[in-house]
Amino acid sequence: MSADHATRPVIPVELVFNPNWWNKTAGISFDQDFYLDPETRIENDVLMRRVLYQRYGAFELGEIDPQPRPVIGSPFVAGGFVIPVLLGAEILFSPDAAPQPRPLQLTPAQVDRLEIPDFRSTWPMNTLIAQMDVLEAEWGYLVGDVNTDGLLNAAYHLCGVDLFTDFYTAPERLERLLNMIGELIGDVSEYIRQRTGSCSISVNRMIERVDRRTFLHANCSVPMISPSSYRAVQLPIEQRMAQRLQPFGIHHCGDNLQRYAPAYAELPVSFIDVGWGSDVAACRQALPDAFFNLRLSPVRMLNCTPAEIAADTKALLEAAGPLEQVGVCCINMDFGTPDENLMAMYDVVQEFRSSVKV
């Protein structure tokens, strides 16, 4: 479902489970076929929608009678591997874990020789594009997308920890690398969105609740650099990406969004993933107009009591500002997460929904 400000659900809720949850709950294997075999993708997509409805239909999740659809990337799990692999990283698949690129540890000379690949003729995109052509010819449309990761995330898979010293010892080399990754992310995202109508639901499902065309840039690794380093090196690249990929959002899963929010405010940003532990009120002050996707802690969701989860949810919503510009999610929850905790979260959301004048 796509929604604008006037029609989206009040305080939408999304739950995303770790592959180990799906593996143990529904028997799904996250090997290469899960991502790159069309029949397996479609079968698992039906199964995942059915399981979500059977377990959490009360939370407006899943479908009572899901039918096959021409999905090109699962919207129900996170994990970006396409961009690093296009740039040469090896990918490791596991039956109960997200795909992991193996770091290349490129030398400075190798980084200098790196060029933007033709994604249309490079694995795995060449495989996915061929499948898109077949599925679209058969069905007449496509759904789903692929996680295109982020600048620092992808660069780390190529350079390892040397990436962070390059901020000080080789800023020109680093800037060239990040610019190249940004161009590649933009190329792939534009192509996917042109074919399916979305490009970042696989980064965070909340995108589908707000505006499915939104591009969400994954800044998981940004807390590993200072706000001044981010502003000096990465922000100008993101500003160019944001002009190209509107609507533009930032995924910041770290617990310190408030440190970077003033810099993010220099972007034309409409959607912000607010990492658990961040100062939500300070973030709202810096970013008054963006949709806030408030992230609960999957660790606390696994280990805490329902009363504690209810208190967590209430504290987030009380600090978030206009509730018409807020959603609540918990991402990458492990097997064993108590349903009682999820219900406690949802009950608080329902209470806050009742306070919103429609």
Secondary structure, 3 states (H helix, E strand, C coil): CCCCCCCCCCCCEEEEECHHHHHHHHCCCCCHHHHHCHHHHHHHHHHHHHHHHHHHHHHCCCCCCCCCCCECCCCCCCCCCHHHHHCCCEEEEECCEEEEEECCCCCHHHHHHCCCCCHHHCCCHHHHHHHHHHHHHHHCCCECCCCCCCHHHHHHHHHCCHHHHHHHHCHHHHHHHHHHHHHHHHHHHHHHHHHHCCCCCCCCCHHHHHCCCCEEEECCCHHHCCHHHHHHHHHHHHHHHHHHCCCEEEEECCCCHHHHHHHHCCCCEEEEEECCCCCHHHHHHHCCCCEEEEEECHHHHHHCCHHHHHHHHHHHHHHCCCHHHEEEEEEEECCCCCHHHHHHHHHHHHHHHCCCCC
